[in-house]
Amino acid sequence: MAEKQDELKKLVTVATDSELSSKLRTQAIELIGHINSHEALLELLALAANEKLTKKEREHALKYARDIVRAGR
């Protein structure tokens, strides 16, 4: 469980690093969505609320958050 939390923290760090390309940040958001846990859902919602991300990245985070909710996690 601790490994998944560490992975999640690293992915969130990548997703919010404005020095990285949008493509890498989007891939990190996608990987967070594939973790499919309550913690991932909370992080995705936080990313969607982060005004420093692009509109596309925020919408991507919402899409994956919605997928987790639909899956019942």
LUMLUMDREN-2810 file (N, C-alpha, C; in Angstrom, 1 decimal):
<atoms>
<atom><aa>M</aa><ch>A</ch><at>N</at><xx>0.8</xx><yy>-1.2</yy><zz>0.0</zz></atom>
<atom><aa>M</aa><ch>A</ch><at>CA</at><xx>0.0</xx><yy>0.0</yy><zz>0.0</zz></atom>
<atom><aa>M</aa><ch>A</ch><at>C</at><xx>0.9</xx><yy>1.3</yy><zz>0.0</zz></atom>
<atom><aa>A</aa><ch>A</ch><at>N</at><xx>1.9</xx><yy>1.2</yy><zz>0.8</zz></atom>
<atom><aa>A</aa><ch>A</ch><at>CA</at><xx>2.8</xx><yy>2.4</yy><zz>0.8</zz></atom>
<atom><aa>A</aa><ch>A</ch><at>C</at><xx>3.5</xx><yy>2.6</yy><zz>-0.6</zz></atom>
<atom><aa>E</aa><ch>A</ch><at>N</at><xx>3.7</xx><yy>1.5</yy><zz>-1.3</zz></atom>
<atom><aa>E</aa><ch>A</ch><at>CA</at><xx>4.3</xx><yy>1.7</yy><zz>-2.6</zz></atom>
<atom><aa>E</aa><ch>A</ch><at>C</at><xx>3.4</xx><yy>2.5</yy><zz>-3.6</zz></atom>
<atom><aa>K</aa><ch>A</ch><at>N</at><xx>2.1</xx><yy>2.2</yy><zz>-3.5</zz></atom>
<atom><aa>K</aa><ch>A</ch><at>CA</at><xx>1.1</xx><yy>2.9</yy><zz>-4.3</zz></atom>
<atom><aa>K</aa><ch>A</ch><at>C</at><xx>1.0</xx><yy>4.3</yy><zz>-3.9</zz></atom>
<atom><aa>Q</aa><ch>A</ch><at>N</at><xx>1.1</xx><yy>4.6</yy><zz>-2.6</zz></atom>
<atom><aa>Q</aa><ch>A</ch><at>CA</at><xx>1.1</xx><yy>6.0</yy><zz>-2.2</zz></atom>
<atom><aa>Q</aa><ch>A</ch><at>C</at><xx>2.3</xx><yy>6.8</yy><zz>-2.7</zz></atom>
<atom><aa>D</aa><ch>A</ch><at>N</at><xx>3.4</xx><yy>6.1</yy><zz>-2.6</zz></atom>
<atom><aa>D</aa><ch>A</ch><at>CA</at><xx>4.7</xx><yy>6.7</yy><zz>-3.1</zz></atom>
<atom><aa>D</aa><ch>A</ch><at>C</at><xx>4.6</xx><yy>7.0</yy><zz>-4.6</zz></atom>
<atom><aa>E</aa><ch>A</ch><at>N</at><xx>4.1</xx><yy>6.0</yy><zz>-5.3</zz></atom>
<atom><aa>E</aa><ch>A</ch><at>CA</at><xx>3.9</xx><yy>6.1</yy><zz>-6.8</zz></atom>
<atom><aa>E</aa><ch>A</ch><at>C</at><xx>2.9</xx><yy>7.3</yy><zz>-7.1</zz></atom>
<atom><aa>L</aa><ch>A</ch><at>N</at><xx>1.8</xx><yy>7.3</yy><zz>-6.3</zz></atom>
<atom><aa>L</aa><ch>A</ch><at>CA</at><xx>0.8</xx><yy>8.4</yy><zz>-6.5</zz></atom>
<atom><aa>L</aa><ch>A</ch><at>C</at><xx>1.5</xx><yy>9.8</yy><zz>-6.3</zz></atom>
<atom><aa>K</aa><ch>A</ch><at>N</at><xx>2.2</xx><yy>9.9</yy><zz>-5.2</zz></atom>
<atom><aa>K</aa><ch>A</ch><at>CA</at><xx>2.9</xx><yy>11.2</yy><zz>-4.9</zz></atom>
<atom><aa>K</aa><ch>A</ch><at>C</at><xx>3.8</xx><yy>11.6</yy><zz>-6.1</zz></atom>
<atom><aa>K</aa><ch>A</ch><at>N</at><xx>4.6</xx><yy>10.6</yy><zz>-6.6</zz></atom>
<atom><aa>K</aa><ch>A</ch><at>CA</at><xx>5.5</xx><yy>10.9</yy><zz>-7.7</zz></atom>
<atom><aa>K</aa><ch>A</ch><at>C</at><xx>4.8</xx><yy>11.4</yy><zz>-8.9</zz></atom>
<atom><aa>L</aa><ch>A</ch><at>N</at><xx>3.7</xx><yy>10.7</yy><zz>-9.2</zz></atom>
<atom><aa>L</aa><ch>A</ch><at>CA</at><xx>2.9</xx><yy>11.0</yy><zz>-10.4</zz></atom>
<atom><aa>L</aa><ch>A</ch><at>C</at><xx>2.3</xx><yy>12.4</yy><zz>-10.3</zz></atom>
<atom><aa>V</aa><ch>A</ch><at>N</at><xx>1.8</xx><yy>12.7</yy><zz>-9.1</zz></atom>
<atom><aa>V</aa><ch>A</ch><at>CA</at><xx>1.2</xx><yy>14.1</yy><zz>-8.9</zz></atom>
<atom><aa>V</aa><ch>A</ch><at>C</at><xx>2.3</xx><yy>15.1</yy><zz>-9.0</zz></atom>
<atom><aa>T</aa><ch>A</ch><at>N</at><xx>3.5</xx><yy>14.8</yy><zz>-8.6</zz></atom>
<atom><aa>T</aa><ch>A</ch><at>CA</at><xx>4.6</xx><yy>15.8</yy><zz>-8.7</zz></atom>
<atom><aa>T</aa><ch>A</ch><at>C</at><xx>4.9</xx><yy>16.0</yy><zz>-10.2</zz></atom>
<atom><aa>V</aa><ch>A</ch><at>N</at><xx>4.9</xx><yy>15.0</yy><zz>-11.0</zz></atom>
<atom><aa>V</aa><ch>A</ch><at>CA</at><xx>5.1</xx><yy>15.1</yy><zz>-12.4</zz></atom>
<atom><aa>V</aa><ch>A</ch><at>C</at><xx>4.0</xx><yy>15.8</yy><zz>-13.1</zz></atom>
<atom><aa>A</aa><ch>A</ch><at>N</at><xx>2.7</xx><yy>15.5</yy><zz>-12.7</zz></atom>
<atom><aa>A</aa><ch>A</ch><at>CA</at><xx>1.5</xx><yy>16.2</yy><zz>-13.3</zz></atom>
<atom><aa>A</aa><ch>A</ch><at>C</at><xx>1.5</xx><yy>17.6</yy><zz>-13.0</zz></atom>
<atom><aa>T</aa><ch>A</ch><at>N</at><xx>2.1</xx><yy>18.1</yy><zz>-11.9</zz></atom>
<atom><aa>T</aa><ch>A</ch><at>CA</at><xx>2.0</xx><yy>19.5</yy><zz>-11.6</zz></atom>
<atom><aa>T</aa><ch>A</ch><at>C</at><xx>3.3</xx><yy>20.3</yy><zz>-11.9</zz></atom>
<atom><aa>D</aa><ch>A</ch><at>N</at><xx>4.3</xx><yy>19.6</yy><zz>-12.5</zz></atom>
<atom><aa>D</aa><ch>A</ch><at>CA</at><xx>5.6</xx><yy>20.3</yy><zz>-12.8</zz></atom>
<atom><aa>D</aa><ch>A</ch><at>C</at><xx>5.5</xx><yy>21.1</yy><zz>-14.1</zz></atom>
<atom><aa>S</aa><ch>A</ch><at>N</at><xx>5.4</xx><yy>22.4</yy><zz>-13.9</zz></atom>
<atom><aa>S</aa><ch>A</ch><at>CA</at><xx>5.3</xx><yy>23.2</yy><zz>-15.1</zz></atom>
<atom><aa>S</aa><ch>A</ch><at>C</at><xx>6.5</xx><yy>23.3</yy><zz>-16.0</zz></atom>
<atom><aa>E</aa><ch>A</ch><at>N</at><xx>7.6</xx><yy>22.7</yy><zz>-15.5</zz></atom>
<atom><aa>E</aa><ch>A</ch><at>CA</at><xx>8.8</xx><yy>22.7</yy><zz>-16.4</zz></atom>
<atom><aa>E</aa><ch>A</ch><at>C</at><xx>8.8</xx><yy>21.5</yy><zz>-17.4</zz></atom>
<atom><aa>L</aa><ch>A</ch><at>N</at><xx>7.9</xx><yy>20.6</yy><zz>-17.1</zz></atom>
<atom><aa>L</aa><ch>A</ch><at>CA</at><xx>7.8</xx><yy>19.4</yy><zz>-18.0</zz></atom>
<atom><aa>L</aa><ch>A</ch><at>C</at><xx>6.8</xx><yy>19.7</yy><zz>-19.1</zz></atom>
<atom><aa>S</aa><ch>A</ch><at>N</at><xx>6.9</xx><yy>18.9</yy><zz>-20.2</zz></atom>
<atom><aa>S</aa><ch>A</ch><at>CA</at><xx>6.0</xx><yy>19.1</yy><zz>-21.3</zz></atom>
<atom><aa>S</aa><ch>A</ch><at>C</at><xx>4.6</xx><yy>18.8</yy><zz>-20.9</zz></atom>
<atom><aa>S</aa><ch>A</ch><at>N</at><xx>3.6</xx><yy>19.3</yy><zz>-21.6</zz></atom>
<atom><aa>S</aa><ch>A</ch><at>CA</at><xx>2.2</xx><yy>19.0</yy><zz>-21.4</zz></atom>
<atom><aa>S</aa><ch>A</ch><at>C</at><xx>1.9</xx><yy>17.5</yy><zz>-21.6</zz></atom>
<atom><aa>K</aa><ch>A</ch><at>N</at><xx>2.6</xx><yy>17.0</yy><zz>-22.6</zz></atom>
<atom><aa>K</aa><ch>A</ch><at>CA</at><xx>2.4</xx><yy>15.5</yy><zz>-22.9</zz></atom>
<atom><aa>K</aa><ch>A</ch><at>C</at><xx>2.8</xx><yy>14.7</yy><zz>-21.7</zz></atom>
<atom><aa>L</aa><ch>A</ch><at>N</at><xx>3.9</xx><yy>15.0</yy><zz>-21.0</zz></atom>
<atom><aa>L</aa><ch>A</ch><at>CA</at><xx>4.3</xx><yy>14.2</yy><zz>-19.9</zz></atom>
<atom><aa>L</aa><ch>A</ch><at>C</at><xx>3.4</xx><yy>14.4</yy><zz>-18.7</zz></atom>
<atom><aa>R</aa><ch>A</ch><at>N</at><xx>2.9</xx><yy>15.6</yy><zz>-18.5</zz></atom>
<atom><aa>R</aa><ch>A</ch><at>CA</at><xx>2.0</xx><yy>15.9</yy><zz>-17.4</zz></atom>
<atom><aa>R</aa><ch>A</ch><at>C</at><xx>0.7</xx><yy>15.1</yy><zz>-17.7</zz></atom>
<atom><aa>T</aa><ch>A</ch><at>N</at><xx>0.2</xx><yy>15.1</yy><zz>-19.0</zz></atom>
<atom><aa>T</aa><ch>A</ch><at>CA</at><xx>-1.0</xx><yy>14.4</yy><zz>-19.3</zz></atom>
<atom><aa>T</aa><ch>A</ch><at>C</at><xx>-0.8</xx><yy>12.9</yy><zz>-19.1</zz></atom>
<atom><aa>Q</aa><ch>A</ch><at>N</at><xx>0.3</xx><yy>12.4</yy><zz>-19.4</zz></atom>
<atom><aa>Q</aa><ch>A</ch><at>CA</at><xx>0.6</xx><yy>10.9</yy><zz>-19.2</zz></atom>
<atom><aa>Q</aa><ch>A</ch><at>C</at><xx>0.6</xx><yy>10.6</yy><zz>-17.7</zz></atom>
<atom><aa>A</aa><ch>A</ch><at>N</at><xx>1.1</xx><yy>11.5</yy><zz>-16.9</zz></atom>
<atom><aa>A</aa><ch>A</ch><at>CA</at><xx>1.1</xx><yy>11.3</yy><zz>-15.5</zz></atom>
<atom><aa>A</aa><ch>A</ch><at>C</at><xx>-0.4</xx><yy>11.3</yy><zz>-14.9</zz></atom>
<atom><aa>I</aa><ch>A</ch><at>N</at><xx>-1.2</xx><yy>12.2</yy><zz>-15.5</zz></atom>
<atom><aa>I</aa><ch>A</ch><at>CA</at><xx>-2.6</xx><yy>12.2</yy><zz>-15.1</zz></atom>
<atom><aa>I</aa><ch>A</ch><at>C</at><xx>-3.3</xx><yy>10.9</yy><zz>-15.5</zz></atom>
<atom><aa>E</aa><ch>A</ch><at>N</at><xx>-3.0</xx><yy>10.4</yy><zz>-16.6</zz></atom>
<atom><aa>E</aa><ch>A</ch><at>CA</at><xx>-3.6</xx><yy>9.1</yy><zz>-17.1</zz></atom>
<atom><aa>E</aa><ch>A</ch><at>C</at><xx>-3.2</xx><yy>8.0</yy><zz>-16.2</zz></atom>
<atom><aa>L</aa><ch>A</ch><at>N</at><xx>-1.9</xx><yy>8.0</yy><zz>-15.8</zz></atom>
<atom><aa>L</aa><ch>A</ch><at>CA</at><xx>-1.4</xx><yy>6.9</yy><zz>-14.9</zz></atom>
<atom><aa>L</aa><ch>A</ch><at>C</at><xx>-2.1</xx><yy>7.0</yy><zz>-13.5</zz></atom>
<atom><aa>I</aa><ch>A</ch><at>N</at><xx>-2.3</xx><yy>8.2</yy><zz>-13.1</zz></atom>
<atom><aa>I</aa><ch>A</ch><at>CA</at><xx>-3.0</xx><yy>8.4</yy><zz>-11.8</zz></atom>
<atom><aa>I</aa><ch>A</ch><at>C</at><xx>-4.4</xx><yy>7.8</yy><zz>-11.9</zz></atom>
<atom><aa>G</aa><ch>A</ch><at>N</at><xx>-5.1</xx><yy>8.1</yy><zz>-13.0</zz></atom>
<atom><aa>G</aa><ch>A</ch><at>CA</at><xx>-6.4</xx><yy>7.5</yy><zz>-13.3</zz></atom>
<atom><aa>G</aa><ch>A</ch><at>C</at><xx>-6.5</xx><yy>6.0</yy><zz>-13.3</zz></atom>
<atom><aa>H</aa><ch>A</ch><at>N</at><xx>-5.4</xx><yy>5.4</yy><zz>-13.7</zz></atom>
<atom><aa>H</aa><ch>A</ch><at>CA</at><xx>-5.3</xx><yy>3.9</yy><zz>-13.8</zz></atom>
<atom><aa>H</aa><ch>A</ch><at>C</at><xx>-5.1</xx><yy>3.3</yy><zz>-12.4</zz></atom>
<atom><aa>I</aa><ch>A</ch><at>N</at><xx>-4.7</xx><yy>4.1</yy><zz>-11.4</zz></atom>
<atom><aa>I</aa><ch>A</ch><at>CA</at><xx>-4.5</xx><yy>3.6</yy><zz>-10.1</zz></atom>
<atom><aa>I</aa><ch>A</ch><at>C</at><xx>-5.8</xx><yy>3.2</yy><zz>-9.5</zz></atom>
<atom><aa>N</aa><ch>A</ch><at>N</at><xx>-6.9</xx><yy>4.0</yy><zz>-9.9</zz></atom>
<atom><aa>N</aa><ch>A</ch><at>CA</at><xx>-8.3</xx><yy>3.6</yy><zz>-9.6</zz></atom>
<atom><aa>N</aa><ch>A</ch><at>C</at><xx>-8.5</xx><yy>3.4</yy><zz>-8.1</zz></atom>
<atom><aa>S</aa><ch>A</ch><at>N</at><xx>-8.1</xx><yy>4.3</yy><zz>-7.3</zz></atom>
<atom><aa>S</aa><ch>A</ch><at>CA</at><xx>-8.3</xx><yy>4.2</yy><zz>-5.8</zz></atom>
<atom><aa>S</aa><ch>A</ch><at>C</at><xx>-9.0</xx><yy>5.5</yy><zz>-5.3</zz></atom>
<atom><aa>H</aa><ch>A</ch><at>N</at><xx>-9.4</xx><yy>5.5</yy><zz>-4.1</zz></atom>
<atom><aa>H</aa><ch>A</ch><at>CA</at><xx>-10.0</xx><yy>6.7</yy><zz>-3.5</zz></atom>
<atom><aa>H</aa><ch>A</ch><at>C</at><xx>-9.0</xx><yy>7.9</yy><zz>-3.4</zz></atom>
<atom><aa>E</aa><ch>A</ch><at>N</at><xx>-7.7</xx><yy>7.5</yy><zz>-3.1</zz></atom>
<atom><aa>E</aa><ch>A</ch><at>CA</at><xx>-6.7</xx><yy>8.5</yy><zz>-3.0</zz></atom>
<atom><aa>E</aa><ch>A</ch><at>C</at><xx>-6.4</xx><yy>9.1</yy><zz>-4.4</zz></atom>
<atom><aa>A</aa><ch>A</ch><at>N</at><xx>-6.4</xx><yy>8.2</yy><zz>-5.4</zz></atom>
<atom><aa>A</aa><ch>A</ch><at>CA</at><xx>-6.2</xx><yy>8.7</yy><zz>-6.8</zz></atom>
<atom><aa>A</aa><ch>A</ch><at>C</at><xx>-7.3</xx><yy>9.7</yy><zz>-7.2</zz></atom>
<atom><aa>L</aa><ch>A</ch><at>N</at><xx>-8.5</xx><yy>9.3</yy><zz>-6.8</zz></atom>
<atom><aa>L</aa><ch>A</ch><at>CA</at><xx>-9.7</xx><yy>10.2</yy><zz>-7.1</zz></atom>
<atom><aa>L</aa><ch>A</ch><at>C</at><xx>-9.5</xx><yy>11.6</yy><zz>-6.5</zz></atom>
<atom><aa>L</aa><ch>A</ch><at>N</at><xx>-9.1</xx><yy>11.6</yy><zz>-5.2</zz></atom>
<atom><aa>L</aa><ch>A</ch><at>CA</at><xx>-8.9</xx><yy>12.9</yy><zz>-4.6</zz></atom>
<atom><aa>L</aa><ch>A</ch><at>C</at><xx>-7.8</xx><yy>13.7</yy><zz>-5.2</zz></atom>
<atom><aa>E</aa><ch>A</ch><at>N</at><xx>-6.7</xx><yy>13.0</yy><zz>-5.6</zz></atom>
<atom><aa>E</aa><ch>A</ch><at>CA</at><xx>-5.6</xx><yy>13.7</yy><zz>-6.3</zz></atom>
<atom><aa>E</aa><ch>A</ch><at>C</at><xx>-6.1</xx><yy>14.3</yy><zz>-7.7</zz></atom>
<atom><aa>L</aa><ch>A</ch><at>N</at><xx>-6.9</xx><yy>13.5</yy><zz>-8.4</zz></atom>
<atom><aa>L</aa><ch>A</ch><at>CA</at><xx>-7.4</xx><yy>13.9</yy><zz>-9.7</zz></atom>
<atom><aa>L</aa><ch>A</ch><at>C</at><xx>-8.3</xx><yy>15.1</yy><zz>-9.5</zz></atom>
<atom><aa>L</aa><ch>A</ch><at>N</at><xx>-9.1</xx><yy>15.1</yy><zz>-8.5</zz></atom>
<atom><aa>L</aa><ch>A</ch><at>CA</at><xx>-10.0</xx><yy>16.3</yy><zz>-8.3</zz></atom>
<atom><aa>L</aa><ch>A</ch><at>C</at><xx>-9.1</xx><yy>17.5</yy><zz>-7.9</zz></atom>
<atom><aa>A</aa><ch>A</ch><at>N</at><xx>-8.1</xx><yy>17.3</yy><zz>-7.2</zz></atom>
<atom><aa>A</aa><ch>A</ch><at>CA</at><xx>-7.2</xx><yy>18.4</yy><zz>-6.8</zz></atom>
<atom><aa>A</aa><ch>A</ch><at>C</at><xx>-6.5</xx><yy>19.0</yy><zz>-8.1</zz></atom>
<atom><aa>L</aa><ch>A</ch><at>N</at><xx>-6.1</xx><yy>18.1</yy><zz>-9.0</zz></atom>
<atom><aa>L</aa><ch>A</ch><at>CA</at><xx>-5.5</xx><yy>18.5</yy><zz>-10.2</zz></atom>
<atom><aa>L</aa><ch>A</ch><at>C</at><xx>-6.5</xx><yy>19.2</yy><zz>-11.1</zz></atom>
<atom><aa>A</aa><ch>A</ch><at>N</at><xx>-7.7</xx><yy>18.8</yy><zz>-11.1</zz></atom>
<atom><aa>A</aa><ch>A</ch><at>CA</at><xx>-8.7</xx><yy>19.5</yy><zz>-11.9</zz></atom>
<atom><aa>A</aa><ch>A</ch><at>C</at><xx>-9.0</xx><yy>20.9</yy><zz>-11.4</zz></atom>
<atom><aa>A</aa><ch>A</ch><at>N</at><xx>-8.8</xx><yy>21.1</yy><zz>-10.1</zz></atom>
<atom><aa>A</aa><ch>A</ch><at>CA</at><xx>-9.0</xx><yy>22.4</yy><zz>-9.5</zz></atom>
<atom><aa>A</aa><ch>A</ch><at>C</at><xx>-7.7</xx><yy>23.3</yy><zz>-9.6</zz></atom>
<atom><aa>N</aa><ch>A</ch><at>N</at><xx>-6.6</xx><yy>22.7</yy><zz>-10.0</zz></atom>
<atom><aa>N</aa><ch>A</ch><at>CA</at><xx>-5.4</xx><yy>23.5</yy><zz>-10.1</zz></atom>
<atom><aa>N</aa><ch>A</ch><at>C</at><xx>-5.3</xx><yy>24.4</yy><zz>-11.3</zz></atom>
<atom><aa>E</aa><ch>A</ch><at>N</at><xx>-5.4</xx><yy>25.7</yy><zz>-11.1</zz></atom>
<atom><aa>E</aa><ch>A</ch><at>CA</at><xx>-5.5</xx><yy>26.6</yy><zz>-12.2</zz></atom>
<atom><aa>E</aa><ch>A</ch><at>C</at><xx>-4.2</xx><yy>26.8</yy><zz>-12.9</zz></atom>
<atom><aa>K</aa><ch>A</ch><at>N</at><xx>-3.1</xx><yy>26.2</yy><zz>-12.4</zz></atom>
<atom><aa>K</aa><ch>A</ch><at>CA</at><xx>-1.8</xx><yy>26.3</yy><zz>-13.0</zz></atom>
<atom><aa>K</aa><ch>A</ch><at>C</at><xx>-1.7</xx><yy>25.4</yy><zz>-14.2</zz></atom>
<atom><aa>L</aa><ch>A</ch><at>N</at><xx>-2.6</xx><yy>24.4</yy><zz>-14.2</zz></atom>
<atom><aa>L</aa><ch>A</ch><at>CA</at><xx>-2.6</xx><yy>23.4</yy><zz>-15.3</zz></atom>
<atom><aa>L</aa><ch>A</ch><at>C</at><xx>-3.4</xx><yy>24.0</yy><zz>-16.5</zz></atom>
<atom><aa>T</aa><ch>A</ch><at>N</at><xx>-3.1</xx><yy>23.4</yy><zz>-17.7</zz></atom>
<atom><aa>T</aa><ch>A</ch><at>CA</at><xx>-3.9</xx><yy>23.9</yy><zz>-18.8</zz></atom>
<atom><aa>T</aa><ch>A</ch><at>C</at><xx>-5.3</xx><yy>23.3</yy><zz>-18.7</zz></atom>
<atom><aa>K</aa><ch>A</ch><at>N</at><xx>-6.2</xx><yy>24.0</yy><zz>-19.5</zz></atom>
<atom><aa>K</aa><ch>A</ch><at>CA</at><xx>-7.6</xx><yy>23.5</yy><zz>-19.5</zz></atom>
<atom><aa>K</aa><ch>A</ch><at>C</at><xx>-7.7</xx><yy>22.1</yy><zz>-19.9</zz></atom>
<atom><aa>K</aa><ch>A</ch><at>N</at><xx>-6.9</xx><yy>21.7</yy><zz>-20.9</zz></atom>
<atom><aa>K</aa><ch>A</ch><at>CA</at><xx>-6.9</xx><yy>20.3</yy><zz>-21.4</zz></atom>
<atom><aa>K</aa><ch>A</ch><at>C</at><xx>-6.5</xx><yy>19.3</yy><zz>-20.3</zz></atom>
<atom><aa>E</aa><ch>A</ch><at>N</at><xx>-5.5</xx><yy>19.7</yy><zz>-19.6</zz></atom>
<atom><aa>E</aa><ch>A</ch><at>CA</at><xx>-5.0</xx><yy>18.8</yy><zz>-18.5</zz></atom>
<atom><aa>E</aa><ch>A</ch><at>C</at><xx>-6.0</xx><yy>18.7</yy><zz>-17.4</zz></atom>
<atom><aa>R</aa><ch>A</ch><at>N</at><xx>-6.7</xx><yy>19.8</yy><zz>-17.0</zz></atom>
<atom><aa>R</aa><ch>A</ch><at>CA</at><xx>-7.7</xx><yy>19.8</yy><zz>-16.0</zz></atom>
<atom><aa>R</aa><ch>A</ch><at>C</at><xx>-8.9</xx><yy>19.0</yy><zz>-16.4</zz></atom>
<atom><aa>E</aa><ch>A</ch><at>N</at><xx>-9.3</xx><yy>19.1</yy><zz>-17.7</zz></atom>
<atom><aa>E</aa><ch>A</ch><at>CA</at><xx>-10.4</xx><yy>18.3</yy><zz>-18.2</zz></atom>
<atom><aa>E</aa><ch>A</ch><at>C</at><xx>-10.0</xx><yy>16.8</yy><zz>-18.2</zz></atom>
<atom><aa>H</aa><ch>A</ch><at>N</at><xx>-8.8</xx><yy>16.5</yy><zz>-18.5</zz></atom>
<atom><aa>H</aa><ch>A</ch><at>CA</at><xx>-8.3</xx><yy>15.1</yy><zz>-18.5</zz></atom>
<atom><aa>H</aa><ch>A</ch><at>C</at><xx>-8.4</xx><yy>14.5</yy><zz>-17.1</zz></atom>
<atom><aa>A</aa><ch>A</ch><at>N</at><xx>-8.0</xx><yy>15.3</yy><zz>-16.1</zz></atom>
<atom><aa>A</aa><ch>A</ch><at>CA</at><xx>-8.1</xx><yy>14.9</yy><zz>-14.7</zz></atom>
<atom><aa>A</aa><ch>A</ch><at>C</at><xx>-9.5</xx><yy>14.6</yy><zz>-14.3</zz></atom>
<atom><aa>L</aa><ch>A</ch><at>N</at><xx>-10.4</xx><yy>15.5</yy><zz>-14.8</zz></atom>
<atom><aa>L</aa><ch>A</ch><at>CA</at><xx>-11.8</xx><yy>15.2</yy><zz>-14.5</zz></atom>
<atom><aa>L</aa><ch>A</ch><at>C</at><xx>-12.4</xx><yy>14.0</yy><zz>-15.1</zz></atom>
<atom><aa>K</aa><ch>A</ch><at>N</at><xx>-11.9</xx><yy>13.7</yy><zz>-16.3</zz></atom>
<atom><aa>K</aa><ch>A</ch><at>CA</at><xx>-12.4</xx><yy>12.5</yy><zz>-17.1</zz></atom>
<atom><aa>K</aa><ch>A</ch><at>C</at><xx>-12.0</xx><yy>11.3</yy><zz>-16.3</zz></atom>
<atom><aa>Y</aa><ch>A</ch><at>N</at><xx>-10.7</xx><yy>11.2</yy><zz>-15.8</zz></atom>
<atom><aa>Y</aa><ch>A</ch><at>CA</at><xx>-10.3</xx><yy>10.0</yy><zz>-15.1</zz></atom>
<atom><aa>Y</aa><ch>A</ch><at>C</at><xx>-11.0</xx><yy>10.0</yy><zz>-13.7</zz></atom>
<atom><aa>A</aa><ch>A</ch><at>N</at><xx>-11.2</xx><yy>11.1</yy><zz>-13.1</zz></atom>
<atom><aa>A</aa><ch>A</ch><at>CA</at><xx>-11.9</xx><yy>11.1</yy><zz>-11.8</zz></atom>
<atom><aa>A</aa><ch>A</ch><at>C</at><xx>-13.4</xx><yy>10.6</yy><zz>-12.0</zz></atom>
<atom><aa>R</aa><ch>A</ch><at>N</at><xx>-14.0</xx><yy>11.0</yy><zz>-13.1</zz></atom>
<atom><aa>R</aa><ch>A</ch><at>CA</at><xx>-15.3</xx><yy>10.5</yy><zz>-13.4</zz></atom>
<atom><aa>R</aa><ch>A</ch><at>C</at><xx>-15.3</xx><yy>9.0</yy><zz>-13.6</zz></atom>
<atom><aa>D</aa><ch>A</ch><at>N</at><xx>-14.3</xx><yy>8.5</yy><zz>-14.3</zz></atom>
<atom><aa>D</aa><ch>A</ch><at>CA</at><xx>-14.2</xx><yy>7.0</yy><zz>-14.5</zz></atom>
<atom><aa>D</aa><ch>A</ch><at>C</at><xx>-14.1</xx><yy>6.3</yy><zz>-13.2</zz></atom>
<atom><aa>I</aa><ch>A</ch><at>N</at><xx>-13.3</xx><yy>6.8</yy><zz>-12.3</zz></atom>
<atom><aa>I</aa><ch>A</ch><at>CA</at><xx>-13.2</xx><yy>6.1</yy><zz>-11.0</zz></atom>
<atom><aa>I</aa><ch>A</ch><at>C</at><xx>-14.5</xx><yy>6.1</yy><zz>-10.2</zz></atom>
<atom><aa>V</aa><ch>A</ch><at>N</at><xx>-15.2</xx><yy>7.2</yy><zz>-10.3</zz></atom>
<atom><aa>V</aa><ch>A</ch><at>CA</at><xx>-16.5</xx><yy>7.3</yy><zz>-9.6</zz></atom>
<atom><aa>V</aa><ch>A</ch><at>C</at><xx>-17.5</xx><yy>6.3</yy><zz>-10.3</zz></atom>
<atom><aa>R</aa><ch>A</ch><at>N</at><xx>-17.5</xx><yy>6.2</yy><zz>-11.6</zz></atom>
<atom><aa>R</aa><ch>A</ch><at>CA</at><xx>-18.4</xx><yy>5.3</yy><zz>-12.3</zz></atom>
<atom><aa>R</aa><ch>A</ch><at>C</at><xx>-18.0</xx><yy>3.8</yy><zz>-11.9</zz></atom>
<atom><aa>A</aa><ch>A</ch><at>N</at><xx>-16.8</xx><yy>3.6</yy><zz>-11.7</zz></atom>
<atom><aa>A</aa><ch>A</ch><at>CA</at><xx>-16.3</xx><yy>2.2</yy><zz>-11.3</zz></atom>
<atom><aa>A</aa><ch>A</ch><at>C</at><xx>-16.7</xx><yy>1.8</yy><zz>-9.9</zz></atom>
<atom><aa>G</aa><ch>A</ch><at>N</at><xx>-17.1</xx><yy>2.8</yy><zz>-9.1</zz></atom>
<atom><aa>G</aa><ch>A</ch><at>CA</at><xx>-17.6</xx><yy>2.6</yy><zz>-7.8</zz></atom>
<atom><aa>G</aa><ch>A</ch><at>C</at><xx>-16.5</xx><yy>2.5</yy><zz>-6.7</zz></atom>
<atom><aa>R</aa><ch>A</ch><at>N</at><xx>-15.4</xx><yy>3.2</yy><zz>-7.0</zz></atom>
<atom><aa>R</aa><ch>A</ch><at>CA</at><xx>-14.2</xx><yy>3.2</yy><zz>-6.0</zz></atom>
<atom><aa>R</aa><ch>A</ch><at>C</at><xx>-14.3</xx><yy>4.3</yy><zz>-5.1</zz></atom>
</atoms>
